[in-house]
Each structure stands twice: as C-alpha cells, then as structure tokens.
Amino acid sequence: MERDNMMHGARTALNQNSDTREWCENYLKAKEKENHPEMSDEEFQKHWRYHRPEIMHAGAAEAVQAYKNAK
C-alpha cells in the first residue's frame, strides 16, 4: 500500500510540473536504453514509443526520487 501511495504522489508531481516530468522521462528513457543495448536507435525509439506509458507509470516514484537527489 505504501508503494501505491508513493507512486500516486510521484505521478501527481509529474502531472503538475512539466520540467520535472521531462527530467524524469529522460531519466527513465536512459535507464531503459541501458537495459536494451542490442537495439539500434531506431528500434529503441519504436520500443520507447510503445512502452513509455507503462515505464513512466512503474518508474514514477524512482524517477522523482532521482530528480530530488540530483537537485
């Protein structure tokens, strides 16, 4: 339940601040790219476009925490 509350709070923060959302999206995109080094840039862009919503949802709390740590 605590994880759900953290995720909800993180998603709310991302929806309210476009700069934070952009930073977090780039963070999660770079992390996902590291997990798929075998993909070409074109293949990865297609992958990211298709999987972005679920990656952003699942990684929201982690990305917001990384954003806070970076600032």
mmCIF file of the N, C-alpha and C atoms, coordinates in Angstrom:
data_MODEL
# 
_entry.id   MODEL 
# 
loop_
_atom_site.group_PDB 
_atom_site.id 
_atom_site.type_symbol 
_atom_site.label_atom_id 
_atom_site.label_alt_id 
_atom_site.label_comp_id 
_atom_site.label_asym_id 
_atom_site.label_entity_id 
_atom_site.label_seq_id 
_atom_site.pdbx_PDB_ins_code 
_atom_site.Cartn_x 
_atom_site.Cartn_y 
_atom_site.Cartn_z 
_atom_site.occupancy 
_atom_site.B_iso_or_equiv 
_atom_site.pdbx_formal_charge 
_atom_site.auth_seq_id 
_atom_site.auth_comp_id 
_atom_site.auth_asym_id 
_atom_site.auth_atom_id 
_atom_site.pdbx_PDB_model_num 
ATOM 1   N N  . MET A 1 1  ? 0.815  -1.191 0.000   1.00 0.00 ? 1  MET A N  1 
ATOM 2   C CA . MET A 1 1  ? 0.000  0.000  0.000   1.00 0.00 ? 1  MET A CA 1 
ATOM 3   C C  . MET A 1 1  ? 0.863  1.263  0.000   1.00 0.00 ? 1  MET A C  1 
ATOM 4   N N  . GLU A 1 2  ? 1.953  1.239  0.763   1.00 0.00 ? 2  GLU A N  1 
ATOM 5   C CA . GLU A 1 2  ? 2.832  2.413  0.805   1.00 0.00 ? 2  GLU A CA 1 
ATOM 6   C C  . GLU A 1 2  ? 3.404  2.709  -0.574  1.00 0.00 ? 2  GLU A C  1 
ATOM 7   N N  . ARG A 1 3  ? 3.774  1.639  -1.304  1.00 0.00 ? 3  ARG A N  1 
ATOM 8   C CA . ARG A 1 3  ? 4.310  1.830  -2.656  1.00 0.00 ? 3  ARG A CA 1 
ATOM 9   C C  . ARG A 1 3  ? 3.267  2.489  -3.548  1.00 0.00 ? 3  ARG A C  1 
ATOM 10  N N  . ASP A 1 4  ? 2.006  2.085  -3.422  1.00 0.00 ? 4  ASP A N  1 
ATOM 11  C CA . ASP A 1 4  ? 0.950  2.701  -4.220  1.00 0.00 ? 4  ASP A CA 1 
ATOM 12  C C  . ASP A 1 4  ? 0.815  4.186  -3.903  1.00 0.00 ? 4  ASP A C  1 
ATOM 13  N N  . ASN A 1 5  ? 0.919  4.549  -2.618  1.00 0.00 ? 5  ASN A N  1 
ATOM 14  C CA . ASN A 1 5  ? 0.834  5.957  -2.238  1.00 0.00 ? 5  ASN A CA 1 
ATOM 15  C C  . ASN A 1 5  ? 2.010  6.744  -2.790  1.00 0.00 ? 5  ASN A C  1 
ATOM 16  N N  . MET A 1 6  ? 3.213  6.160  -2.749  1.00 0.00 ? 6  MET A N  1 
ATOM 17  C CA . MET A 1 6  ? 4.387  6.824  -3.293  1.00 0.00 ? 6  MET A CA 1 
ATOM 18  C C  . MET A 1 6  ? 4.239  7.016  -4.795  1.00 0.00 ? 6  MET A C  1 
ATOM 19  N N  . MET A 1 7  ? 3.755  5.978  -5.477  1.00 0.00 ? 7  MET A N  1 
ATOM 20  C CA . MET A 1 7  ? 3.585  6.066  -6.924  1.00 0.00 ? 7  MET A CA 1 
ATOM 21  C C  . MET A 1 7  ? 2.539  7.128  -7.261  1.00 0.00 ? 7  MET A C  1 
ATOM 22  N N  . HIS A 1 8  ? 1.455  7.156  -6.508  1.00 0.00 ? 8  HIS A N  1 
ATOM 23  C CA . HIS A 1 8  ? 0.409  8.142  -6.762  1.00 0.00 ? 8  HIS A CA 1 
ATOM 24  C C  . HIS A 1 8  ? 0.949  9.560  -6.564  1.00 0.00 ? 8  HIS A C  1 
ATOM 25  N N  . GLY A 1 9  ? 1.694  9.772  -5.488  1.00 0.00 ? 9  GLY A N  1 
ATOM 26  C CA . GLY A 1 9  ? 2.282  11.082 -5.236  1.00 0.00 ? 9  GLY A CA 1 
ATOM 27  C C  . GLY A 1 9  ? 3.258  11.485 -6.324  1.00 0.00 ? 9  GLY A C  1 
ATOM 28  N N  . ALA A 1 10 ? 4.051  10.536 -6.769  1.00 0.00 ? 10 ALA A N  1 
ATOM 29  C CA . ALA A 1 10 ? 5.019  10.809 -7.840  1.00 0.00 ? 10 ALA A CA 1 
ATOM 30  C C  . ALA A 1 10 ? 4.303  11.135 -9.144  1.00 0.00 ? 10 ALA A C  1 
ATOM 31  N N  . ARG A 1 11 ? 3.270  10.377 -9.474  1.00 0.00 ? 11 ARG A N  1 
ATOM 32  C CA . ARG A 1 11 ? 2.523  10.634 -10.712 1.00 0.00 ? 11 ARG A CA 1 
ATOM 33  C C  . ARG A 1 11 ? 1.865  12.010 -10.659 1.00 0.00 ? 11 ARG A C  1 
ATOM 34  N N  . THR A 1 12 ? 1.361  12.379 -9.486  1.00 0.00 ? 12 THR A N  1 
ATOM 35  C CA . THR A 1 12 ? 0.758  13.696 -9.324  1.00 0.00 ? 12 THR A CA 1 
ATOM 36  C C  . THR A 1 12 ? 1.807  14.782 -9.559  1.00 0.00 ? 12 THR A C  1 
ATOM 37  N N  . ALA A 1 13 ? 2.987  14.610 -8.976  1.00 0.00 ? 13 ALA A N  1 
ATOM 38  C CA . ALA A 1 13 ? 4.062  15.578 -9.160  1.00 0.00 ? 13 ALA A CA 1 
ATOM 39  C C  . ALA A 1 13 ? 4.438  15.707 -10.634 1.00 0.00 ? 13 ALA A C  1 
ATOM 40  N N  . LEU A 1 14 ? 4.509  14.590 -11.335 1.00 0.00 ? 14 LEU A N  1 
ATOM 41  C CA . LEU A 1 14 ? 4.864  14.628 -12.760 1.00 0.00 ? 14 LEU A CA 1 
ATOM 42  C C  . LEU A 1 14 ? 3.787  15.326 -13.580 1.00 0.00 ? 14 LEU A C  1 
ATOM 43  N N  . ASN A 1 15 ? 2.549  15.151 -13.196 1.00 0.00 ? 15 ASN A N  1 
ATOM 44  C CA . ASN A 1 15 ? 1.456  15.775 -13.941 1.00 0.00 ? 15 ASN A CA 1 
ATOM 45  C C  . ASN A 1 15 ? 1.340  17.266 -13.674 1.00 0.00 ? 15 ASN A C  1 
ATOM 46  N N  . GLN A 1 16 ? 1.897  17.729 -12.561 1.00 0.00 ? 16 GLN A N  1 
ATOM 47  C CA . GLN A 1 16 ? 1.773  19.137 -12.206 1.00 0.00 ? 16 GLN A CA 1 
ATOM 48  C C  . GLN A 1 16 ? 2.966  19.984 -12.639 1.00 0.00 ? 16 GLN A C  1 
ATOM 49  N N  . ASN A 1 17 ? 4.092  19.359 -12.932 1.00 0.00 ? 17 ASN A N  1 
ATOM 50  C CA . ASN A 1 17 ? 5.290  20.124 -13.261 1.00 0.00 ? 17 ASN A CA 1 
ATOM 51  C C  . ASN A 1 17 ? 5.936  19.540 -14.516 1.00 0.00 ? 17 ASN A C  1 
ATOM 52  N N  . SER A 1 18 ? 5.845  20.258 -15.606 1.00 0.00 ? 18 SER A N  1 
ATOM 53  C CA . SER A 1 18 ? 6.343  19.741 -16.883 1.00 0.00 ? 18 SER A CA 1 
ATOM 54  C C  . SER A 1 18 ? 7.868  19.607 -16.907 1.00 0.00 ? 18 SER A C  1 
ATOM 55  N N  . ASP A 1 19 ? 8.580  20.482 -16.187 1.00 0.00 ? 19 ASP A N  1 
ATOM 56  C CA . ASP A 1 19 ? 10.040 20.371 -16.146 1.00 0.00 ? 19 ASP A CA 1 
ATOM 57  C C  . ASP A 1 19 ? 10.472 19.099 -15.420 1.00 0.00 ? 19 ASP A C  1 
ATOM 58  N N  . THR A 1 20 ? 9.813  18.819 -14.301 1.00 0.00 ? 20 THR A N  1 
ATOM 59  C CA . THR A 1 20 ? 10.106 17.598 -13.549 1.00 0.00 ? 20 THR A CA 1 
ATOM 60  C C  . THR A 1 20 ? 9.760  16.382 -14.394 1.00 0.00 ? 20 THR A C  1 
ATOM 61  N N  . ARG A 1 21 ? 8.631  16.437 -15.060 1.00 0.00 ? 21 ARG A N  1 
ATOM 62  C CA . ARG A 1 21 ? 8.201  15.313 -15.904 1.00 0.00 ? 21 ARG A CA 1 
ATOM 63  C C  . ARG A 1 21 ? 9.215  15.056 -17.012 1.00 0.00 ? 21 ARG A C  1 
ATOM 64  N N  . GLU A 1 22 ? 9.692  16.104 -17.662 1.00 0.00 ? 22 GLU A N  1 
ATOM 65  C CA . GLU A 1 22 ? 10.669 15.947 -18.736 1.00 0.00 ? 22 GLU A CA 1 
ATOM 66  C C  . GLU A 1 22 ? 11.962 15.321 -18.209 1.00 0.00 ? 22 GLU A C  1 
ATOM 67  N N  . TRP A 1 23 ? 12.446 15.813 -17.061 1.00 0.00 ? 23 TRP A N  1 
ATOM 68  C CA . TRP A 1 23 ? 13.668 15.261 -16.465 1.00 0.00 ? 23 TRP A CA 1 
ATOM 69  C C  . TRP A 1 23 ? 13.471 13.782 -16.151 1.00 0.00 ? 23 TRP A C  1 
ATOM 70  N N  . CYS A 1 24 ? 12.349 13.453 -15.532 1.00 0.00 ? 24 CYS A N  1 
ATOM 71  C CA . CYS A 1 24 ? 12.075 12.066 -15.141 1.00 0.00 ? 24 CYS A CA 1 
ATOM 72  C C  . CYS A 1 24 ? 11.911 11.160 -16.363 1.00 0.00 ? 24 CYS A C  1 
ATOM 73  N N  . GLU A 1 25 ? 11.266 11.671 -17.395 1.00 0.00 ? 25 GLU A N  1 
ATOM 74  C CA . GLU A 1 25 ? 11.108 10.882 -18.615 1.00 0.00 ? 25 GLU A CA 1 
ATOM 75  C C  . GLU A 1 25 ? 12.464 10.595 -19.239 1.00 0.00 ? 25 GLU A C  1 
ATOM 76  N N  . ASN A 1 26 ? 13.336 11.594 -19.290 1.00 0.00 ? 26 ASN A N  1 
ATOM 77  C CA . ASN A 1 26 ? 14.679 11.378 -19.836 1.00 0.00 ? 26 ASN A CA 1 
ATOM 78  C C  . ASN A 1 26 ? 15.477 10.392 -18.982 1.00 0.00 ? 26 ASN A C  1 
ATOM 79  N N  . TYR A 1 27 ? 15.319 10.487 -17.668 1.00 0.00 ? 27 TYR A N  1 
ATOM 80  C CA . TYR A 1 27 ? 15.986 9.557  -16.753 1.00 0.00 ? 27 TYR A CA 1 
ATOM 81  C C  . TYR A 1 27 ? 15.534 8.122  -17.027 1.00 0.00 ? 27 TYR A C  1 
ATOM 82  N N  . LEU A 1 28 ? 14.228 7.917  -17.101 1.00 0.00 ? 28 LEU A N  1 
ATOM 83  C CA . LEU A 1 28 ? 13.701 6.565  -17.327 1.00 0.00 ? 28 LEU A CA 1 
ATOM 84  C C  . LEU A 1 28 ? 14.028 6.058  -18.729 1.00 0.00 ? 28 LEU A C  1 
ATOM 85  N N  . LYS A 1 29 ? 14.049 6.965  -19.704 1.00 0.00 ? 29 LYS A N  1 
ATOM 86  C CA . LYS A 1 29 ? 14.389 6.576  -21.070 1.00 0.00 ? 29 LYS A CA 1 
ATOM 87  C C  . LYS A 1 29 ? 15.840 6.107  -21.144 1.00 0.00 ? 29 LYS A C  1 
ATOM 88  N N  . ALA A 1 30 ? 16.742 6.831  -20.497 1.00 0.00 ? 30 ALA A N  1 
ATOM 89  C CA . ALA A 1 30 ? 18.158 6.443  -20.487 1.00 0.00 ? 30 ALA A CA 1 
ATOM 90  C C  . ALA A 1 30 ? 18.351 5.109  -19.772 1.00 0.00 ? 30 ALA A C  1 
ATOM 91  N N  . LYS A 1 31 ? 17.627 4.934  -18.685 1.00 0.00 ? 31 LYS A N  1 
ATOM 92  C CA . LYS A 1 31 ? 17.714 3.682  -17.936 1.00 0.00 ? 31 LYS A CA 1 
ATOM 93  C C  . LYS A 1 31 ? 17.194 2.509  -18.784 1.00 0.00 ? 31 LYS A C  1 
ATOM 94  N N  . GLU A 1 32 ? 16.109 2.720  -19.493 1.00 0.00 ? 32 GLU A N  1 
ATOM 95  C CA . GLU A 1 32 ? 15.550 1.673  -20.349 1.00 0.00 ? 32 GLU A CA 1 
ATOM 96  C C  . GLU A 1 32 ? 16.504 1.361  -21.505 1.00 0.00 ? 32 GLU A C  1 
ATOM 97  N N  . LYS A 1 33 ? 17.139 2.394  -22.045 1.00 0.00 ? 33 LYS A N  1 
ATOM 98  C CA . LYS A 1 33 ? 18.107 2.188  -23.141 1.00 0.00 ? 33 LYS A CA 1 
ATOM 99  C C  . LYS A 1 33 ? 19.266 1.321  -22.660 1.00 0.00 ? 33 LYS A C  1 
ATOM 100 N N  . GLU A 1 34 ? 19.714 1.522  -21.418 1.00 0.00 ? 34 GLU A N  1 
ATOM 101 C CA . GLU A 1 34 ? 20.783 0.686  -20.850 1.00 0.00 ? 34 GLU A CA 1 
ATOM 102 C C  . GLU A 1 34 ? 20.369 -0.780 -20.766 1.00 0.00 ? 34 GLU A C  1 
ATOM 103 N N  . ASN A 1 35 ? 19.083 -1.024 -20.575 1.00 0.00 ? 35 ASN A N  1 
ATOM 104 C CA . ASN A 1 35 ? 18.582 -2.398 -20.479 1.00 0.00 ? 35 ASN A CA 1 
ATOM 105 C C  . ASN A 1 35 ? 18.440 -3.077 -21.839 1.00 0.00 ? 35 ASN A C  1 
ATOM 106 N N  . HIS A 1 36 ? 18.570 -2.307 -22.912 1.00 0.00 ? 36 HIS A N  1 
ATOM 107 C CA . HIS A 1 36 ? 18.411 -2.850 -24.269 1.00 0.00 ? 36 HIS A CA 1 
ATOM 108 C C  . HIS A 1 36 ? 19.543 -2.383 -25.186 1.00 0.00 ? 36 HIS A C  1 
ATOM 109 N N  . PRO A 1 37 ? 20.784 -2.705 -24.836 1.00 0.00 ? 37 PRO A N  1 
ATOM 110 C CA . PRO A 1 37 ? 21.915 -2.230 -25.647 1.00 0.00 ? 37 PRO A CA 1 
ATOM 111 C C  . PRO A 1 37 ? 21.958 -2.848 -27.051 1.00 0.00 ? 37 PRO A C  1 
ATOM 112 N N  . GLU A 1 38 ? 21.260 -3.941 -27.233 1.00 0.00 ? 38 GLU A N  1 
ATOM 113 C CA . GLU A 1 38 ? 21.273 -4.615 -28.530 1.00 0.00 ? 38 GLU A CA 1 
ATOM 114 C C  . GLU A 1 38 ? 20.405 -3.909 -29.573 1.00 0.00 ? 38 GLU A C  1 
ATOM 115 N N  . MET A 1 39 ? 19.542 -3.010 -29.135 1.00 0.00 ? 39 MET A N  1 
ATOM 116 C CA . MET A 1 39 ? 18.638 -2.323 -30.061 1.00 0.00 ? 39 MET A CA 1 
ATOM 117 C C  . MET A 1 39 ? 19.347 -1.149 -30.733 1.00 0.00 ? 39 MET A C  1 
ATOM 118 N N  . SER A 1 40 ? 19.046 -0.983 -32.010 1.00 0.00 ? 40 SER A N  1 
ATOM 119 C CA . SER A 1 40 ? 19.522 0.220  -32.702 1.00 0.00 ? 40 SER A CA 1 
ATOM 120 C C  . SER A 1 40 ? 18.711 1.406  -32.171 1.00 0.00 ? 40 SER A C  1 
ATOM 121 N N  . ASP A 1 41 ? 19.151 2.611  -32.495 1.00 0.00 ? 41 ASP A N  1 
ATOM 122 C CA . ASP A 1 41 ? 18.419 3.799  -32.043 1.00 0.00 ? 41 ASP A CA 1 
ATOM 123 C C  . ASP A 1 41 ? 16.988 3.798  -32.581 1.00 0.00 ? 41 ASP A C  1 
ATOM 124 N N  . GLU A 1 42 ? 16.848 3.392  -33.828 1.00 0.00 ? 42 GLU A N  1 
ATOM 125 C CA . GLU A 1 42 ? 15.515 3.353  -34.440 1.00 0.00 ? 42 GLU A CA 1 
ATOM 126 C C  . GLU A 1 42 ? 14.628 2.322  -33.749 1.00 0.00 ? 42 GLU A C  1 
ATOM 127 N N  . GLU A 1 43 ? 15.176 1.135  -33.492 1.00 0.00 ? 43 GLU A N  1 
ATOM 128 C CA . GLU A 1 43 ? 14.418 0.098  -32.791 1.00 0.00 ? 43 GLU A CA 1 
ATOM 129 C C  . GLU A 1 43 ? 14.027 0.558  -31.388 1.00 0.00 ? 43 GLU A C  1 
ATOM 130 N N  . PHE A 1 44 ? 14.966 1.219  -30.714 1.00 0.00 ? 44 PHE A N  1 
ATOM 131 C CA . PHE A 1 44 ? 14.673 1.678  -29.368 1.00 0.00 ? 44 PHE A CA 1 
ATOM 132 C C  . PHE A 1 44 ? 13.582 2.743  -29.377 1.00 0.00 ? 44 PHE A C  1 
ATOM 133 N N  . GLN A 1 45 ? 13.606 3.656  -30.347 1.00 0.00 ? 45 GLN A N  1 
ATOM 134 C CA . GLN A 1 45 ? 12.570 4.692  -30.413 1.00 0.00 ? 45 GLN A CA 1 
ATOM 135 C C  . GLN A 1 45 ? 11.184 4.082  -30.574 1.00 0.00 ? 45 GLN A C  1 
ATOM 136 N N  . LYS A 1 46 ? 11.088 3.029  -31.387 1.00 0.00 ? 46 LYS A N  1 
ATOM 137 C CA . LYS A 1 46 ? 9.800  2.332  -31.540 1.00 0.00 ? 46 LYS A CA 1 
ATOM 138 C C  . LYS A 1 46 ? 9.409  1.664  -30.226 1.00 0.00 ? 46 LYS A C  1 
ATOM 139 N N  . HIS A 1 47 ? 10.371 1.017  -29.591 1.00 0.00 ? 47 HIS A N  1 
ATOM 140 C CA . HIS A 1 47 ? 10.137 0.363  -28.294 1.00 0.00 ? 47 HIS A CA 1 
ATOM 141 C C  . HIS A 1 47 ? 9.667  1.396  -27.273 1.00 0.00 ? 47 HIS A C  1 
ATOM 142 N N  . TRP A 1 48 ? 10.370 2.523  -27.185 1.00 0.00 ? 48 TRP A N  1 
ATOM 143 C CA . TRP A 1 48 ? 10.043 3.553  -26.196 1.00 0.00 ? 48 TRP A CA 1 
ATOM 144 C C  . TRP A 1 48 ? 8.644  4.114  -26.439 1.00 0.00 ? 48 TRP A C  1 
ATOM 145 N N  . ARG A 1 49 ? 8.327  4.370  -27.685 1.00 0.00 ? 49 ARG A N  1 
ATOM 146 C CA . ARG A 1 49 ? 7.009  4.915  -28.015 1.00 0.00 ? 49 ARG A CA 1 
ATOM 147 C C  . ARG A 1 49 ? 5.892  3.971  -27.554 1.00 0.00 ? 49 ARG A C  1 
ATOM 148 N N  . TYR A 1 50 ? 6.106  2.678  -27.705 1.00 0.00 ? 50 TYR A N  1 
ATOM 149 C CA . TYR A 1 50 ? 5.089  1.687  -27.350 1.00 0.00 ? 50 TYR A CA 1 
ATOM 150 C C  . TYR A 1 50 ? 5.022  1.446  -25.840 1.00 0.00 ? 50 TYR A C  1 
ATOM 151 N N  . HIS A 1 51 ? 6.165  1.398  -25.174 1.00 0.00 ? 51 HIS A N  1 
ATOM 152 C CA . HIS A 1 51 ? 6.223  1.035  -23.760 1.00 0.00 ? 51 HIS A CA 1 
ATOM 153 C C  . HIS A 1 51 ? 6.302  2.221  -22.798 1.00 0.00 ? 51 HIS A C  1 
ATOM 154 N N  . ARG A 1 52 ? 6.450  3.421  -23.323 1.00 0.00 ? 52 ARG A N  1 
ATOM 155 C CA . ARG A 1 52 ? 6.625  4.605  -22.490 1.00 0.00 ? 52 ARG A CA 1 
ATOM 156 C C  . ARG A 1 52 ? 5.570  4.751  -21.390 1.00 0.00 ? 52 ARG A C  1 
ATOM 157 N N  . PRO A 1 53 ? 4.284  4.621  -21.678 1.00 0.00 ? 53 PRO A N  1 
ATOM 158 C CA . PRO A 1 53 ? 3.293  4.824  -20.608 1.00 0.00 ? 53 PRO A CA 1 
ATOM 159 C C  . PRO A 1 53 ? 3.480  3.886  -19.415 1.00 0.00 ? 53 PRO A C  1 
ATOM 160 N N  . GLU A 1 54 ? 3.710  2.618  -19.676 1.00 0.00 ? 54 GLU A N  1 
ATOM 161 C CA . GLU A 1 54 ? 3.868  1.681  -18.561 1.00 0.00 ? 54 GLU A CA 1 
ATOM 162 C C  . GLU A 1 54 ? 5.188  1.897  -17.821 1.00 0.00 ? 54 GLU A C  1 
ATOM 163 N N  . ILE A 1 55 ? 6.251  2.270  -18.546 1.00 0.00 ? 55 ILE A N  1 
ATOM 164 C CA . ILE A 1 55 ? 7.545  2.537  -17.903 1.00 0.00 ? 55 ILE A CA 1 
ATOM 165 C C  . ILE A 1 55 ? 7.436  3.790  -17.045 1.00 0.00 ? 55 ILE A C  1 
ATOM 166 N N  . MET A 1 56 ? 6.783  4.821  -17.550 1.00 0.00 ? 56 MET A N  1 
ATOM 167 C CA . MET A 1 56 ? 6.602  6.046  -16.777 1.00 0.00 ? 56 MET A CA 1 
ATOM 168 C C  . MET A 1 56 ? 5.768  5.784  -15.528 1.00 0.00 ? 56 MET A C  1 
ATOM 169 N N  . HIS A 1 57 ? 4.745  4.985  -15.654 1.00 0.00 ? 57 HIS A N  1 
ATOM 170 C CA . HIS A 1 57 ? 3.892  4.680  -14.509 1.00 0.00 ? 57 HIS A CA 1 
ATOM 171 C C  . HIS A 1 57 ? 4.652  3.884  -13.457 1.00 0.00 ? 57 HIS A C  1 
ATOM 172 N N  . ALA A 1 58 ? 5.300  2.821  -13.888 1.00 0.00 ? 58 ALA A N  1 
ATOM 173 C CA . ALA A 1 58 ? 6.010  1.944  -12.953 1.00 0.00 ? 58 ALA A CA 1 
ATOM 174 C C  . ALA A 1 58 ? 7.229  2.618  -12.337 1.00 0.00 ? 58 ALA A C  1 
ATOM 175 N N  . GLY A 1 59 ? 7.880  3.505  -13.075 1.00 0.00 ? 59 GLY A N  1 
ATOM 176 C CA . GLY A 1 59 ? 9.110  4.121  -12.599 1.00 0.00 ? 59 GLY A CA 1 
ATOM 177 C C  . GLY A 1 59 ? 8.949  5.508  -12.024 1.00 0.00 ? 59 GLY A C  1 
ATOM 178 N N  . ALA A 1 60 ? 7.719  5.965  -11.873 1.00 0.00 ? 60 ALA A N  1 
ATOM 179 C CA . ALA A 1 60 ? 7.484  7.337  -11.423 1.00 0.00 ? 60 ALA A CA 1 
ATOM 180 C C  . ALA A 1 60 ? 8.137  7.637  -10.076 1.00 0.00 ? 60 ALA A C  1 
ATOM 181 N N  . ALA A 1 61 ? 7.923  6.782  -9.094  1.00 0.00 ? 61 ALA A N  1 
ATOM 182 C CA . ALA A 1 61 ? 8.462  7.041  -7.752  1.00 0.00 ? 61 ALA A CA 1 
ATOM 183 C C  . ALA A 1 61 ? 9.989  7.064  -7.776  1.00 0.00 ? 61 ALA A C  1 
ATOM 184 N N  . GLU A 1 62 ? 10.590 6.110  -8.475  1.00 0.00 ? 62 GLU A N  1 
ATOM 185 C CA . GLU A 1 62 ? 12.055 6.062  -8.575  1.00 0.00 ? 62 GLU A CA 1 
ATOM 186 C C  . GLU A 1 62 ? 12.594 7.304  -9.276  1.00 0.00 ? 62 GLU A C  1 
ATOM 187 N N  . ALA A 1 63 ? 11.946 7.707  -10.364 1.00 0.00 ? 63 ALA A N  1 
ATOM 188 C CA . ALA A 1 63 ? 12.415 8.862  -11.131 1.00 0.00 ? 63 ALA A CA 1 
ATOM 189 C C  . ALA A 1 63 ? 12.294 10.153 -10.336 1.00 0.00 ? 63 ALA A C  1 
ATOM 190 N N  . VAL A 1 64 ? 11.213 10.327 -9.609  1.00 0.00 ? 64 VAL A N  1 
ATOM 191 C CA . VAL A 1 64 ? 11.052 11.542 -8.811  1.00 0.00 ? 64 VAL A CA 1 
ATOM 192 C C  . VAL A 1 64 ? 12.092 11.573 -7.698  1.00 0.00 ? 64 VAL A C  1 
ATOM 193 N N  . GLN A 1 65 ? 12.367 10.424 -7.101  1.00 0.00 ? 65 GLN A N  1 
ATOM 194 C CA . GLN A 1 65 ? 13.404 10.376 -6.066  1.00 0.00 ? 65 GLN A CA 1 
ATOM 195 C C  . GLN A 1 65 ? 14.772 10.725 -6.656  1.00 0.00 ? 65 GLN A C  1 
ATOM 196 N N  . ALA A 1 66 ? 15.066 10.205 -7.837  1.00 0.00 ? 66 ALA A N  1 
ATOM 197 C CA . ALA A 1 66 ? 16.337 10.525 -8.513  1.00 0.00 ? 66 ALA A CA 1 
ATOM 198 C C  . ALA A 1 66 ? 16.403 12.018 -8.825  1.00 0.00 ? 66 ALA A C  1 
ATOM 199 N N  . TYR A 1 67 ? 15.284 12.589 -9.239  1.00 0.00 ? 67 TYR A N  1 
ATOM 200 C CA . TYR A 1 67 ? 15.225 14.027 -9.526  1.00 0.00 ? 67 TYR A CA 1 
ATOM 201 C C  . TYR A 1 67 ? 15.537 14.840 -8.270  1.00 0.00 ? 67 TYR A C  1 
ATOM 202 N N  . LYS A 1 68 ? 14.926 14.466 -7.167  1.00 0.00 ? 68 LYS A N  1 
ATOM 203 C CA . LYS A 1 68 ? 15.174 15.179 -5.907  1.00 0.00 ? 68 LYS A CA 1 
ATOM 204 C C  . LYS A 1 68 ? 16.628 15.044 -5.471  1.00 0.00 ? 68 LYS A C  1 
ATOM 205 N N  . ASN A 1 69 ? 17.205 13.870 -5.659  1.00 0.00 ? 69 ASN A N  1 
ATOM 206 C CA . ASN A 1 69 ? 18.606 13.651 -5.291  1.00 0.00 ? 69 ASN A CA 1 
ATOM 207 C C  . ASN A 1 69 ? 19.565 14.439 -6.178  1.00 0.00 ? 69 ASN A C  1 
ATOM 208 N N  . ALA A 1 70 ? 19.177 14.650 -7.430  1.00 0.00 ? 70 ALA A N  1 
ATOM 209 C CA . ALA A 1 70 ? 20.029 15.366 -8.379  1.00 0.00 ? 70 ALA A CA 1 
ATOM 210 C C  . ALA A 1 70 ? 19.988 16.875 -8.151  1.00 0.00 ? 70 ALA A C  1 
ATOM 211 N N  . LYS A 1 71 ? 18.948 17.345 -7.561  1.00 0.00 ? 71 LYS A N  1 
ATOM 212 C CA . LYS A 1 71 ? 18.773 18.809 -7.359  1.00 0.00 ? 71 LYS A CA 1 
ATOM 213 C C  . LYS A 1 71 ? 19.327 19.249 -6.061  1.00 0.00 ? 71 LYS A C  1 
# 
